[in-house]
Amino acid sequence: MLTFHPIPTFRMETKRATSSAEKICPRCQQEKSLGGKRLKPGECNVCVVVQGAMEAYGEVLVKHFPEAKYGDQSPLTTFALLNALENAAAEWISNNFPKKKHGKAA
């Protein structure tokens, strides 16, 4: 089975950013609680969705190309795919689960 591993990204932390570090995912830079409830404890909702999408992508490739022996793909292409998935997932979650302010949808 082909497996794709996300490429970690890091951001320089400053004293000012440290206070919000617990609210922002260090890998995808999205709010950890985007979409309200947490899909998996300790994980950002966007990262959970992206990981599932990457697994599904690999499964579809294996299904259609069972004779393939390796899952080679360039790091640049993998990074571009992850970035696109992160942006698409964050946008979809934001558009379909708007933030609430004082108990009401924003």
Secondary structure, 3 states (H helix, E strand, C coil): CCCCCCCCCCCCCCHHHHCCCCCECCCCCCECCCCCCCCCCCCCHHHHHHHHHHHHHHHHHHHHCCCCCCCCCCHHHHHHHHHHHHHHHHHHHHHHCCCEECCEEC
